[in-house]
Amino acid sequence: MKKQLLNQKGILVIALLSVWSFIGCENDDPEPNTKPSVEVDFAISTVSGAWPDQTTYIQGVESLDFTSLGNENAIELTGSARTVSYEGSVYAIPSGAPANLIKYSINTNGVPEEEERIVVPGANTFSTLYFESETVAYGTVAGGISKLIIFDPSTMRITDEVSLTAITQKFPEATRTYYLDMIERDGKLFMGIHYENNFVPVNDNAYVAVIDLSTNTVEKVISDTRTGMFFGGQAPNSGMILDANGDIYVQTLGTTNAGGVAPSGVLRIKSGETDFDPDYFFDLEEAVGNICYGIYHTSSGRTFTANVQNETDFWEYLTDEPQFKYVEIDLEATESLGNVPGLPTTYGSRTMIVHELEDQKLLFTIATNDENAVYEFDTNTNTSSKLFVSTGGYISGLEKLN
C-alpha cells in the first residue's frame, strides 16, 4: 500500500506519515482497560421453565460473594441440562435425543464458549462421566441405546467403546439397562447397573459391573440381594463414593417404591476386593426412615444422603410439594446422624447438589415453591445459612473450576 502511494502521491504519503508519527507519540501510554480480566472460579447452571419447554442457563462467576444471581450474563441451552467440570472446563449434559456432551471454556467475562461436542445418535442422554486423565475419559449413555464410550476430553472425539454384551445378556428380558455412576480403583472401573422391564426393576438385586481398564473389557457383574435398584438421577451427586481407606460404598434406592421388598441401603466393596462385602450392609430405610437417594462423601470423612419425607410422593407429582431432606449418615456405625440443620425441604426432582468448599464448609442446593437457593453449611458449628438465591431457575450445576 505504501509503495503504491509513494509512486502516485509521494507528497501525500509524507504528510500522512507525519500525522501517524504525531498520533503515535500522543498514544505512547495506552488507555486503561475498563474491563480488567478476572479469574472465574465457579460455573453455575440454572434451569428455567416448565417441562418440556425448559432452558438451561450457564455462566461463570468470579466468586460466590453475592446474594442474588440472574441469567443476564449466561448463555442459553435448549432443554434441561446439568453440568460437571474437569481441569477448568465445563461439560454440559442436556436431556433429549440424541445424547449430547458439550464442552465449554469460560472466558474472563464469565461467558461460556463452546469448544466441541460429542453426539451419540440413538441415545437420549449421557448418564455419568469419569475422567481418568486429560486425554482419557469414560461416558455412559442411556435411553434407547445404552453403552459405555471412551473419549478424549482434549479433542472431544470418541476413541473406543467398551462392549457391554456380558451385561445385557445377563437379563435379556430387560427392556432397558441403565449404567449409572462410575469409580476407578486399582486399574478397574466399577459401574452401577440397573435393569428394568417396562419401567419396573427386573428383580430386587443391586448390580455393579467390574471393568478391566487395561483391556477395556467387562470382567464380571457382581450382585447383592440385600438391596436393589442402583439409581442415580437427581440424587446428591452420585451413587458411589470412595473413602480414604480405599473402600467403595454403593448407595441404592431399593425397590420398596416399585413393588419390591429390597430396602434402600448401602453396600461396600472393600479395598483390594472386587466383590460386595458380605459382612457389611447399611439399611437406610430402617436407620433413616423412608427411602434414601444418593450419597456424598467429604474429604473430612462426613457422609450425606437425601431422604424422602412422603414415600407415596417420591416423584413429587401428587402434592406438587418438595419432599426431600438432606441427612448426615455414619457409614461405619451404620446409623443416621439426623437432618442437616437449617436446610428447608427441597425438590428432589429439581436436582440436589452437595459441594465441598475450603474451610470445612459445604454447599447444598435447595429448590422450593418459594425460591431456588444455595445454602452454606459450616461443619465446625453445624449451622446453615442462605448464601444466595437464583432468580433464573433451579440450580442444576455448581462447579469449582480452579
C-alpha positions as CSV (number, residue, x, y, z in Angstrom):
1,M,0.0,0.0,0.0
2,K,2.7,2.4,1.0
3,K,4.8,1.6,-2.2
4,Q,1.8,2.3,-4.4
5,L,1.0,5.6,-2.7
6,L,4.7,6.7,-3.0
7,N,4.6,6.0,-6.7
8,Q,1.4,8.0,-7.1
9,K,1.3,10.7,-4.4
10,G,4.6,10.9,-2.6
11,I,3.8,14.2,-1.0
12,L,0.6,12.9,0.4
13,V,2.4,9.9,1.9
14,I,4.9,12.1,3.7
15,A,2.1,14.2,5.1
16,L,0.3,11.1,6.3
17,L,3.4,9.7,7.8
18,S,3.9,12.9,9.7
19,V,0.4,12.7,11.1
20,W,0.8,9.0,12.0
21,S,4.0,9.8,13.8
22,F,2.3,12.6,15.7
23,I,-0.6,10.4,16.7
24,G,1.8,7.6,17.7
25,C,3.6,10.0,20.0
26,E,0.3,11.1,21.6
27,N,-0.7,7.4,22.3
28,D,2.5,6.1,23.8
29,D,0.6,5.4,27.0
30,P,-2.4,3.1,26.2
31,E,-5.8,3.8,27.7
32,P,-6.5,1.8,30.9
33,N,-8.6,-1.4,30.4
34,T,-12.1,-0.6,31.6
35,K,-12.8,-4.3,32.0
36,P,-9.9,-6.0,33.7
37,S,-9.5,-9.7,33.4
38,V,-10.7,-11.7,36.4
39,E,-10.2,-15.3,37.4
40,V,-13.5,-17.1,37.0
41,D,-13.6,-19.7,39.8
42,F,-17.1,-21.1,39.6
43,A,-19.5,-22.3,36.9
44,I,-23.2,-22.3,37.7
45,S,-26.1,-23.6,35.6
46,T,-29.8,-23.0,36.2
47,V,-32.9,-24.4,34.6
48,S,-36.0,-22.3,33.9
49,G,-39.4,-23.0,32.5
50,A,-41.9,-25.9,32.8
51,W,-41.2,-29.3,31.2
52,P,-40.9,-29.9,28.3
53,D,-40.3,-26.2,27.4
54,Q,-37.2,-25.7,29.5
55,T,-34.0,-23.7,29.0
56,T,-30.6,-24.1,30.8
57,Y,-28.5,-21.1,31.5
58,I,-24.8,-21.5,32.1
59,Q,-22.4,-18.8,33.4
60,G,-19.1,-18.3,35.2
61,V,-18.7,-16.2,38.3
62,E,-15.6,-14.8,39.9
63,S,-16.7,-15.9,43.4
64,L,-19.8,-16.6,45.3
65,D,-19.8,-13.3,47.1
66,F,-23.3,-12.2,46.0
67,T,-26.8,-12.7,47.4
68,S,-28.8,-13.0,44.1
69,L,-27.9,-14.4,40.7
70,G,-29.9,-13.9,37.5
71,N,-29.3,-15.1,33.9
72,E,-28.2,-11.8,32.4
73,N,-24.6,-13.0,31.8
74,A,-25.4,-16.6,30.9
75,I,-25.7,-18.4,27.6
76,E,-28.8,-20.4,26.8
77,L,-29.0,-24.1,26.1
78,T,-32.3,-25.6,25.0
79,G,-33.9,-28.1,27.4
80,S,-32.8,-29.1,30.9
81,A,-29.1,-29.9,31.4
82,R,-26.7,-30.5,34.3
83,T,-23.0,-29.6,34.3
84,V,-19.8,-31.0,35.6
85,S,-16.2,-29.7,35.4
86,Y,-12.8,-31.1,34.8
87,E,-9.4,-29.3,34.5
88,G,-11.2,-25.9,34.3
89,S,-13.6,-26.8,31.5
90,V,-17.3,-27.2,31.9
91,Y,-19.2,-30.2,30.4
92,A,-23.0,-29.8,29.8
93,I,-25.2,-32.8,29.7
94,P,-28.6,-31.9,28.2
95,S,-31.6,-34.3,28.2
96,G,-33.2,-35.3,25.0
97,A,-32.2,-37.3,21.9
98,P,-29.7,-37.5,20.5
99,A,-27.3,-37.7,23.5
100,N,-25.0,-34.6,23.6
101,L,-22.0,-33.8,25.7
102,I,-20.9,-30.2,25.2
103,K,-17.5,-28.9,26.3
104,Y,-17.2,-25.2,27.3
105,S,-14.4,-22.9,28.2
106,I,-15.3,-19.8,30.2
107,N,-13.8,-16.5,29.2
108,T,-12.7,-13.8,31.6
109,N,-16.1,-12.1,31.4
110,G,-17.7,-15.3,32.7
111,V,-19.3,-16.3,29.4
112,P,-19.0,-20.0,28.4
113,E,-17.7,-20.6,24.8
114,E,-18.4,-23.9,23.2
115,E,-15.3,-25.8,22.1
116,E,-16.5,-29.2,20.9
117,R,-19.3,-31.6,21.5
118,I,-19.9,-35.4,21.3
119,V,-23.2,-36.7,19.8
120,V,-24.4,-40.3,20.3
121,P,-27.3,-41.0,17.9
122,G,-29.9,-43.4,19.3
123,A,-29.4,-42.5,22.9
124,N,-31.3,-39.9,24.9
125,T,-28.7,-38.5,27.3
126,F,-25.3,-39.1,28.9
127,S,-25.7,-40.6,32.4
128,T,-22.3,-40.5,34.0
129,L,-18.8,-39.3,33.2
130,Y,-15.5,-40.5,34.6
131,F,-12.3,-38.6,33.7
132,E,-9.2,-40.7,34.0
133,S,-6.8,-38.1,32.6
134,E,-6.7,-35.1,30.2
135,T,-6.9,-37.5,27.2
136,V,-9.0,-40.4,28.5
137,A,-12.5,-40.3,29.9
138,Y,-15.5,-42.7,30.0
139,G,-19.1,-41.8,29.5
140,T,-22.3,-43.8,29.7
141,V,-25.4,-43.0,27.7
142,A,-29.0,-44.1,28.4
143,G,-32.4,-44.1,26.9
144,G,-32.6,-46.1,23.6
145,I,-29.1,-47.3,23.1
146,S,-27.2,-47.8,26.3
147,K,-23.4,-48.1,26.1
148,L,-20.1,-47.0,27.5
149,I,-17.9,-44.9,25.3
150,I,-14.2,-43.9,25.7
151,F,-13.4,-40.4,24.6
152,D,-10.5,-37.8,24.6
153,P,-11.6,-34.8,26.6
154,S,-9.0,-32.6,24.9
155,T,-10.4,-33.2,21.4
156,M,-13.9,-34.4,22.3
157,R,-13.5,-37.4,20.0
158,I,-14.8,-40.9,20.7
159,T,-11.7,-43.2,20.7
160,D,-13.2,-46.6,21.6
161,E,-16.2,-48.3,23.2
162,V,-16.4,-51.0,25.9
163,S,-18.6,-53.9,24.8
164,L,-21.3,-54.4,27.3
165,T,-22.7,-57.7,25.9
166,A,-21.8,-59.6,29.1
167,I,-24.0,-57.2,31.0
168,T,-27.0,-57.1,28.6
169,Q,-27.0,-60.9,28.2
170,K,-27.5,-61.4,31.9
171,F,-31.2,-60.4,31.7
172,P,-32.4,-60.5,28.1
173,E,-35.9,-59.8,29.3
174,A,-34.8,-56.3,30.4
175,T,-36.3,-53.7,28.1
176,R,-33.9,-51.1,29.4
177,T,-30.4,-51.3,31.0
178,Y,-29.0,-48.2,32.7
179,Y,-25.4,-47.6,33.6
180,L,-25.2,-45.3,36.5
181,D,-22.1,-43.8,38.2
182,M,-18.5,-45.0,37.9
183,I,-15.5,-45.1,40.2
184,E,-12.0,-46.2,39.3
185,R,-9.7,-48.1,41.7
186,D,-6.7,-50.4,41.2
187,G,-7.0,-50.3,37.4
188,K,-10.6,-51.3,37.4
189,L,-13.8,-49.3,36.7
190,F,-16.7,-50.1,38.9
191,M,-20.0,-49.2,37.2
192,G,-23.5,-49.3,38.6
193,I,-26.2,-51.1,36.6
194,H,-30.0,-51.1,36.7
195,Y,-32.2,-53.5,34.8
196,E,-35.8,-52.6,34.0
197,N,-38.7,-54.3,32.3
198,N,-41.2,-51.7,31.2
199,F,-40.1,-49.3,34.0
200,V,-40.2,-52.0,36.7
201,P,-37.0,-53.4,38.2
202,V,-36.4,-57.0,36.9
203,N,-35.7,-58.1,40.5
204,D,-34.8,-56.8,44.0
205,N,-31.0,-57.1,43.4
206,A,-28.2,-54.5,43.2
207,Y,-25.7,-54.8,40.4
208,V,-22.2,-53.4,39.7
209,A,-20.0,-54.2,36.7
210,V,-16.3,-54.6,37.2
211,I,-14.4,-53.4,34.0
212,D,-10.7,-54.1,33.5
213,L,-9.2,-50.8,32.1
214,S,-6.1,-52.5,30.8
215,T,-8.2,-54.4,28.3
216,N,-11.4,-52.3,28.4
217,T,-13.5,-55.5,28.9
218,V,-16.2,-56.4,31.4
219,E,-14.5,-58.7,33.9
220,K,-17.7,-59.6,35.8
221,V,-21.0,-58.4,37.2
222,I,-21.4,-58.6,40.9
223,S,-24.8,-58.6,42.6
224,D,-26.4,-58.4,46.1
225,T,-29.8,-59.5,47.3
226,R,-29.9,-57.3,50.4
227,T,-30.9,-54.2,48.4
228,G,-31.7,-53.2,44.9
229,M,-32.2,-50.7,42.2
230,F,-28.9,-48.8,41.7
231,F,-30.3,-45.5,40.7
232,G,-28.8,-42.0,40.2
233,G,-30.9,-39.3,38.5
234,Q,-31.3,-36.2,40.6
235,A,-29.6,-37.7,43.7
236,P,-27.0,-35.8,45.7
237,N,-24.1,-36.1,43.2
238,S,-23.7,-39.9,42.9
239,G,-24.5,-43.4,43.9
240,M,-20.9,-44.4,44.7
241,I,-18.1,-42.9,46.8
242,L,-14.5,-43.9,47.6
243,D,-13.3,-43.2,51.1
244,A,-9.8,-42.6,52.5
245,N,-9.3,-46.3,53.1
246,G,-9.9,-47.2,49.5
247,D,-13.3,-48.7,50.3
248,I,-16.1,-48.2,47.7
249,Y,-19.6,-47.6,49.1
250,V,-22.6,-48.1,46.8
251,Q,-25.9,-46.4,47.6
252,T,-29.1,-48.0,46.2
253,L,-32.6,-46.7,46.1
254,G,-34.2,-50.1,46.9
255,T,-37.4,-51.5,45.3
256,T,-40.0,-50.8,48.0
257,N,-41.2,-47.9,46.0
258,A,-41.6,-50.1,42.9
259,G,-43.5,-53.1,44.2
260,G,-40.4,-54.9,45.6
261,V,-39.1,-55.8,49.0
262,A,-35.5,-54.6,48.9
263,P,-34.8,-51.6,51.2
264,S,-32.9,-48.6,50.4
265,G,-29.3,-49.2,51.5
266,V,-25.5,-49.0,51.2
267,L,-23.2,-51.8,50.2
268,R,-19.4,-51.9,50.4
269,I,-16.6,-53.2,48.2
270,K,-13.5,-53.3,50.4
271,S,-10.1,-52.0,49.3
272,G,-8.4,-54.6,47.2
273,E,-11.6,-56.6,46.6
274,T,-13.9,-56.8,43.6
275,D,-17.0,-58.3,45.4
276,F,-19.5,-56.9,47.8
277,D,-18.5,-57.3,51.4
278,P,-20.8,-60.0,52.9
279,D,-20.3,-58.6,56.4
280,Y,-21.4,-55.1,55.7
281,F,-24.9,-53.7,54.9
282,F,-26.4,-50.4,55.9
283,D,-30.2,-50.5,55.8
284,L,-31.0,-46.8,55.3
285,E,-34.8,-47.3,55.3
286,E,-34.5,-48.7,58.8
287,A,-31.9,-46.2,60.1
288,V,-33.1,-43.0,58.5
289,G,-36.7,-43.8,57.8
290,N,-38.3,-44.0,54.3
291,I,-36.3,-44.2,51.1
292,C,-32.9,-42.5,50.7
293,Y,-31.4,-41.3,47.5
294,G,-27.8,-40.7,46.6
295,I,-24.6,-40.3,48.6
296,Y,-21.9,-37.6,49.1
297,H,-18.6,-38.0,51.0
298,T,-16.4,-35.1,52.2
299,S,-12.6,-35.0,52.5
300,S,-13.0,-35.0,56.3
301,G,-15.0,-38.2,56.2
302,R,-18.5,-37.0,56.7
303,T,-21.2,-38.5,54.5
304,F,-24.6,-37.3,53.4
305,T,-27.7,-38.6,51.6
306,A,-31.2,-37.4,50.9
307,N,-34.4,-38.8,52.5
308,V,-37.9,-38.6,51.0
309,Q,-40.4,-37.3,53.6
310,N,-43.5,-38.9,52.0
311,E,-42.7,-42.2,50.3
312,T,-46.0,-42.1,48.4
313,D,-44.9,-38.9,46.7
314,F,-41.3,-39.9,45.8
315,W,-41.6,-38.3,42.3
316,E,-43.4,-35.2,43.7
317,Y,-46.3,-35.5,41.3
318,L,-49.1,-35.9,43.8
319,T,-48.8,-32.9,46.0
320,D,-46.6,-30.5,44.0
321,E,-44.6,-30.0,47.1
322,P,-40.9,-30.7,47.8
323,Q,-40.3,-34.0,49.6
324,F,-36.6,-34.4,50.3
325,K,-34.4,-33.6,53.3
326,Y,-30.6,-33.7,53.3
327,V,-29.4,-36.2,56.0
328,E,-26.0,-37.0,57.5
329,I,-25.1,-40.7,58.0
330,D,-22.3,-42.6,59.7
331,L,-21.1,-45.3,57.3
332,E,-19.0,-47.1,59.9
333,A,-21.6,-47.2,62.7
334,T,-24.4,-47.6,60.1
335,E,-26.6,-45.0,61.7
336,S,-28.3,-41.8,60.9
337,L,-27.0,-38.6,62.4
338,G,-30.1,-36.6,61.6
339,N,-31.2,-34.0,59.1
340,V,-28.7,-31.3,58.2
341,P,-29.7,-28.4,60.5
342,G,-31.2,-25.3,58.9
343,L,-32.0,-26.6,55.5
344,P,-35.5,-26.5,54.1
345,T,-37.2,-29.5,52.5
346,T,-36.2,-29.5,48.8
347,Y,-37.5,-30.8,45.5
348,G,-35.6,-34.0,44.5
349,S,-36.9,-33.6,41.0
350,R,-35.1,-30.3,40.6
351,T,-31.6,-31.6,41.3
352,M,-29.9,-32.0,44.7
353,I,-26.2,-31.0,44.8
354,V,-23.7,-31.1,47.6
355,H,-20.4,-29.3,47.0
356,E,-17.4,-29.1,49.3
357,L,-15.5,-25.8,49.8
358,E,-12.5,-24.9,51.8
359,D,-12.6,-24.1,55.5
360,Q,-14.9,-27.0,56.3
361,K,-17.9,-25.6,54.5
362,L,-20.4,-27.4,52.3
363,L,-22.9,-26.0,49.8
364,F,-26.4,-27.5,49.4
365,T,-28.8,-26.6,46.6
366,I,-32.4,-26.0,47.7
367,A,-35.5,-25.8,45.5
368,T,-38.9,-24.9,47.0
369,N,-42.1,-23.4,45.7
370,D,-40.8,-20.0,47.0
371,E,-37.2,-19.9,46.0
372,N,-34.2,-21.6,44.4
373,A,-31.1,-21.1,46.6
374,V,-27.7,-22.3,47.7
375,Y,-27.2,-22.7,51.4
376,E,-23.8,-22.9,53.1
377,F,-23.3,-25.4,55.9
378,D,-20.4,-24.8,58.4
379,T,-19.2,-28.2,59.6
380,N,-17.4,-26.6,62.5
381,T,-20.5,-25.2,64.0
382,N,-23.1,-27.4,62.4
383,T,-25.1,-24.4,61.2
384,S,-26.6,-23.4,57.9
385,S,-27.2,-20.0,56.3
386,K,-28.5,-18.9,52.9
387,L,-25.6,-18.0,50.6
388,F,-27.5,-16.7,47.6
389,V,-30.8,-17.1,45.6
390,S,-31.2,-17.8,42.0
391,T,-33.8,-15.7,40.2
392,G,-33.2,-17.6,36.9
393,G,-34.4,-21.1,37.9
394,Y,-33.4,-24.1,39.9
395,I,-29.7,-24.9,40.1
396,S,-28.6,-27.9,38.1
397,G,-24.8,-27.4,38.2
398,L,-22.4,-25.8,40.8
399,E,-18.8,-26.4,39.9
400,K,-15.5,-25.1,41.3
401,L,-13.2,-24.5,38.3
402,N,-9.9,-23.6,40.0
